């Protein structure tokens, strides 16, 4: 599974993770990582972050179109099981971001190897999740 930090860096013109994101997404498109999952909640988080940065709706649509066109990247649906697990993880592990909680819940519930490509260390505290730092790939 890939988290929003990589997806956002990939679609932005400039980002401190841009090179890393490009390398990871290139590997995904080549099939080197098999099927990689992303939560549909990434699209929602991307909207809020883009809006805060003053991105127009047209640019946002272009970003989402670019992400959803990535070969070998599958966006997973959110289910009520994911909703409940995300909220439980927030409480149990003191996760402040609902989006991070959704990604953790998705990794645990819908990703076969329970791994997540992310720079965010919040996932390290959750048993069962293996975080892969994209800068070390």
Order of alpha helices (4+ residues) and beta strands (2+ residues): alpha-alpha-beta-alpha-alpha-beta-alpha-alpha-beta-beta
